[in-house]
Amino acid sequence: MRADDVISCHVLVIGSGGAGARAAIEAQKYGDTVLISKSVVGKGGCTPMAEGGYNAVLRAGDSCVLHEEDTLRGGAYLNDPDLVQVLVRESPERFRELLEWGALFDISSDNFPAQRSFGGQRFPRTCYAGDRSGHEMMLTLLEHLRNSDVKILQEMAVLELLKEGDAVIGTVAMDARSGEMTVIRADCTVLATGGGTRMYDISTNSATGTGDGYALGYRAGATLIDMEMVQFHPTGAVYPYDVRGRLVTEAVRGEGGILLNAEDERFMARYDPQRMELSTRDVVARAIATEVEEGRGTSRKGVYLDVTHLPAKKIEERLPVMLEQFLKFGVDIRCEPMEVAPTAHHIMGGLQINPEGKTSLSGLCACGEVAGGVHGANRLGGNALAETQVFGKRAGESAGRAPSRQGRIDPLQLEAVENRVERFFSGTTPPWVVSRQLQKAMWENAGIFRTQIGLRDALKVTESLLDVPVCAVSSQNITECFTVRNMCLSASLVARSALLRPESRGAHVRSDVKQTWDAATSPYGHTWVSLASQGIMRQEVAG
Amino acid sequence: MRITARIYRFDPACDSEPHYDTCTVDVEEGARVLHLLHAAHERDPTLSYRYCCGTGQCGSCALRVDGTPVLACMEEARDGITIEPLNLPIKKDLVIDMQPALSRLAGILSQSEQRPPTREEVEAIKPLRECIECLACVSVCPAMEVAEFTGPTAMRQQMRLTLDPRDHADRITEAIRDGLFTCTTCQNCWKVCPKNIQIPGKAIEKLRALANRKGLTLPRHREVEQLIQETGRSIPRGKSTFLEQVPEVIEPDGEPRKTVGFFVGCMYDFRLPESALDAIEVLRRNGIRVIIPHEQVCCGSPLIRTGQLQFLDHLQRRNIQAFTSRGIDTVVTMCAGCGSTLKNDYRTPFVVKDITEILTELGIEKPARLPLRVAYHDPCHALRGQGLREPARILLKDVVEMIEVPQKCCGAGGGTRSGCPEVSSALGKKRAEELAKTGADVIVSCCPFCEYHIAGFADRPVKNITTILRQAYRRKDLGACPEQ
């Protein structure tokens, strides 16, 4: 690698979804900021795909305390309370900021941002733009970014974080097509790489949801918490086969959609008679999985999600993306029910952060889905988009305020990366063979219902797949090889963490464990994994 | 399910020109083009293609299937398709360089002194906001090929910002600088848009109307408006107009099968009356009774396309009145531009039909065959403006040898011919060359703007479809009476 391939900046933001874009906008107030994106900026990550909405306390009758309680209760009290408080307090401010920047959320008849009901919340506080809320946010952030001085590196994959002692001082990245490498030196780096449920066979995530950030952070020595907490969204599409897992937004239920099994029974009455379809996602996902498992599902192993009782006009206005997508696949949701089943959606765990977005490593901040602690054991719908803005801003600000540092690039670290690249050219197994095995193993053994035996199996598979000699045919396959390795590593962290938690809590269900406590009285806190150690925190249980 | 596809391959780094790989793969039922590409990529990992969300929301994977831009993740994979990149600069294989076009999209300039948009404003902007920046529109825009024009989605963005009370920049002046008046309103951008955003009508023409309010209409366009106000026609009159040559009612041969009103339009009335007379003759011969109100005026299309709307109501009222006062329930026009305007920009109490539509619907007397090879030019305002592709082909195929030419705008429309003649000419020249390349004896169309414009650049005759039909009837009559 040549010395002139080094870019130097004050803040480097990795990832261009809602959190990364927001972090970059904030960071550039303090100095030269580079945003590096694996996709075309604005097209990657999950933000542009997010349909439902953004939770913010805006109206009289709602309160931050109520939002906080809902979030903690929904998260099975595993959330980091400080992070939750920051989320609910600053979410309205960040929302208003988006409005100032040109966002076009739906407006109710009183010329106030419209809000809808979402699962697990006692107040309709989910702001939305039809069912393309995340797309709306992303466009707004892009319109803002275009007027900023942020330098954007498109379609480049970060291969490794570079360190000097214990501090992160930048990264080495690669152009996804040409295979050319670039070193970026930064005073502070913000990891905003999003989630990673592509490690599962059935997932809502985009092609970039491969868990790169968890793997990068882990290899650099950061501490990750609660990685076992994987949210299975209750309603993913089941047909066509190749599009299985595609998100069917919670807004469908928020707008009045009902769930029916193959026997035409509104089965949620047996699982959560109070909240019914608008129970929390973990509860609804388990209910659907149980119905299917016990033989009351459809032939495609799903259940029905029905909005045919709603006026066609309402469906057209509030759920246009759903309507369009299902029409493309031959279903008119105005007159036929959708078929849905759970799909891996969101990883609640991630790099441990403090309220400033700082990780356990000096020089490294994290925000958005790659960070852990905000959502505890189960995320409420509408809290993720809010999280991207609240913690994107905070991480960007922390990084911006970071002191400048010399940051001498260690040639040995670069050499190690180059050696990995070289080895891929003599590898023998194509990356997709590895990812397919990984996805099957994770779905079967680290899915909605888990046992120690299954999780050990999953861990064994993920760890053995990490050693498979993945092969690249040409330079453009190298980032694919790195990505599949990152998927395997992240998956192993999920399996390891899941084995550390001997209880059912939120999204993590150990069907082989009988427990006498509920979420509020659990003796357990966060699980953690890092290069140095792993474990589960114990906590005093109040009387 | 086993399917075969041809896939475009090109690596600018080492290939001198592109080639196609034929690839047979097994895919699941209901698979999309994207999944076909995944399978193809597993066979040949050097194949490059771009994708991300897989659900039609990010706009990464637009490409062409059998020539038409689609999203790979939403388009069903079919056997025998050809997969090519969008018609934009290629990075490798199916991956195009998106940055030049994306970098032309304006950001918002909001100031602290601002008010949030009202519900009505939000609803007005929404249709322009659904853009996923896939660049399908940019890849098919004819004006961008020959003019300094930032393109359809850049104009959409300017209109979106214009409608937003929070934005404080002068978007109209910017849009004009960026080529607002070079758009020919060919509608191609709208028809290929996966989100169905009506850019010509909802952005281009609206921006031009706002430009008009600021006094920024092009002088040549203002002249057209003045002419319409003074004469009721958008062009100066020729020697003898069509309306001067015809009575108000033309009785058909024999028992009338149908009575229709005839809307002639400025071009056929003032500049190409012979073609209109041919059309009347074809209608008459096929038992159609034609009523031609002589007080009819310009349909207003040149005003709508150029954003000059003050006088429009008057024209619309007068034209509608001309037909309703005679109790006419079906109005026929032979001008694709007028037809598109009457159908899309009017609320008429009568049905409007293009002449090719009414002739195919009623069925025509079989004409003789002509020993001609014909290149048919689809007018934008017939093909996309009215969704008319088949009728002209049905009429022509029995009469001549028809040569298919991929559709493309000739550059005559949208006020471009008067406002940006260099753009219009460049497109006209290209189109005439493409049509001539077929080796056809005659170029045929069904729009006076296309016919007149292409004729200015073509080295062979350009005729209206009814002229061809009339010629075929003449030949038939001659055949029946050889001594004549």
Interface residues (C-beta under 8 A of the other chain):
Chain A: S39 V40 G42 K43 G44 P48 M49 L99 E100 W101 G102 L104 F105 D106 I107 S108 S109 N111 G130 R132 H135 E136 L139 T140 L142 E143 H144 L145 R146 N147 Q154 R177 S206 A207 T208 Y239 P240 Y241 D242 V243 R246 L247 V321 E324 Q325 K328 F329 P430 W432 A472 V473 S474 Q476 N477 E480
Chain B: V27 E28 E29 G30 A31 R32 L34 H35 H38 E42 P45 T46 S48 R50 Y51 C52 C53 G54 T55 G56 Q57 C58 G59 S60 M74 K91 K92 V95 M98 Q99 L102 L105 A106 G107 I108 L109 S110 Q114 P116 P117 T118 R119 V122 I125 K126 R129 E130 I132 E133 D164 R166 D167
